[in-house]
Amino acid sequence: MKNVEDYMQWRTSEGKSFEDIFNREMNILGWTYRDVLYSFLGIYVLGIYVYYEEDINKKKTRLEFKDGSQLWNFEKIYKLYDKYEELNNLQEIKSFLSVYGSIGNIIPMWPGGNVHKGSCNYYDLTEIYFNNFKNWRDYLVLEYPNACLEEIVDRSEKYNMKEFMDKLDKEFYKKYLKDITQVIKNREEEIKKQLHN
């Protein structure tokens, strides 16, 4: 994917999920349950808040549109995304999307963990989720030593949702996008090495 338009077209098509696309590789690695490391929707919603704050209500760490409707809603975002031109043209979001569909953006997960992670109001940000569920994080590290989770574990010690939201501005958001893009690239390289050994 090269841009937000590509993502929206993929998401609204009948295409396979990335977890399904890499099913063979996941089976080789022994990852029965899996999830994306970073959800584009979560990342994009945070970008809407940063770049279009006048459209958003913030209640502690919860974001919603001024009309009270939930911001974390793909159908609503899909109807509005072309209005977010500054965000859509951000080089950092394009760089993130260029690695979004890679094997480096998939992690093993415990049964039901992907649904729980998406429903915890952490915008599906794995390191923040892991900060709050360290026992599960530590289980994944022990159970899946081939998952290249070290960088994510380190990052999970840095962030909780409140601190993250308090820091969130344009510069922090762009740096965060650069950082997670690099995390995905690093994991992709390591996972591919394991698959070719």
N, C-alpha and C positions, 0 to 999 in steps of 0.2 A: 504494500500500500504506500502510496506517495503523499496522500493528502486526506483531509476530512471527507471530501466527496467520495473517494475510493472506499473509505470505511463505511460510510452510509449506504453505498451501493452493495457492498458485501453483506452488511448486516440485514438489509431488507431483501436480499436474494435468498434462494433456497440452498446456499452454499453450506459446506460442512464447517463445524466449529474447528478451531485450531487443535483442540484436544483430539478430535476425530482425525484430522489430517495427519497428525503425528502418532496415530494409534500404534502402528508397527514399532516405531522407536520406543514408545512408552512401554509396550509389552516387553521389548528387549531389556529395558531398564528395570522392569518389574514394578512400574508405577500403576497400580490398579485404579486408583482414584486420582484425579488431577484437576487442576484449575489454572487459569491464567495467573501469572504473578502480578501483573498490573492490568487492570481493566481500563480500556479506553474510555468507557462511559464515566467512570469515576474521575479519571484525569481531566476529561473534558468539562465535567460539571464544575470542578474546582477552577478551571480556566474561565468559565462563564462568570463565576463569582469574582475572580480577580479582575477581569477586563470589563465587566458590565455590572459592577456592584450596584448601580442604580436600579437594576431590574430584580435584585435579590434581597430577601430578608434573611438575616443571620440570627439564629436563636442558639446561643452558645456555639455548638459545633454543627448544628443542623441548618441546612440551607434550603430555602424554598423560594419560589417565584413570588413577586409582590401580591399576586392574586391568591396566595395561600396554597397553590398547587405544588406538589412535590417536584423538586428539581431533579431528583434521581428517577427520571422517567424517560425511557428511550423514545416513546411515541411523541411526547411533547418536544423533546430535543430535536427529533427528526423534522418536525414541522417548523422549527425556529432556526436550525443551525446555519442556514445561509445568511442570516442577519448578523452572525458573529464573525464578520470579515477579519477583524484584527486578530482574533484568536485563531481562526482558520489559516491565516497566512503566516503565523508564527513559525519560524524555522525550527524551533525546538519541538513543536508538536509534529511537524513533518518528519523530523529525525526519529522521534518516538514511534510514529506510525510505520516508518521504514523497517523497524525491528519488531513491531508488535506481533506479527504473525510468525515469528521464529520460534524454534524449539527452546530458545533461551527464555522465553516468556511463559513457559509452562512449568509448574511445580507439582510434585506429588502432594496429595492431600488425604486426610483421613475420611472415612465414609461420612457424608453429609457436611463436610467442612466447607466445600465450595458454596453451598447454599447459606450456611451460617455466616461465612465471611462476607458475602454480599448483602446480608441483612443487618449487619451490626452498626450501621451509620458511620463506618470508617471509609466510605467511598471506595471500598474494595482495594484499599492500599495494604498490601501484605505486611509490610514492616510494622505498621500501626496495629494491625490485627494481631500479629505475633507478639507485640509488646504487651497486649492485654491477655493473651493466651499462651504464656511462655511454656506451660506444661505440654501443650500440643506441639508447639514449635520444637521443643527439645525432643519430643517423640519422633518427629519427622527427621530431624538431624540424625538420630540414632538408627532409625528404621531404614532410611534412605541415604546412606553415605555418598551415593553417586549423584545426588541431587544438586550439588554445588550450592548449598544454602548458606555458606559461611558469611558472605557479604550481606545477605539479607538479615541474618542473625545480628551481625554488627550494627546494621542500620536500625534494627528493631529496638536496640538499646538507646538510640538517640531520640526517638519520636514517641510521643503520645498524641492523641487527637487534639486536645486543647492547645498544647504548645505548637503543634503543627499549624492549626488554624490561626493562632495568634501571630505567627511569623508570616503567614501567607500574603504576599504581595507580588507584584509583577517580577521583581528580581528573584525572589525566593522561588516562585513558580518556575521560571525559566531554568534556574540552577537545578531544581528538583527534576525537571524533565531531562536535562543533560545527564544528571546522575543516574536516573533509572534507565535511560537509554544505554548507558555504559554498563550497568549491571546486567542488562539483558544480553548485550554483546559478549561480555565476559563469560556468562553462563553458557551461551550458545557455543562458544569456542571450546569450553571444557567438556560440555556434554557431547559434542561431536567427536572429540578425542576419545571419550569412553566408548562411543558407539563403533568407532573404527579400530578399537583394540581387540 
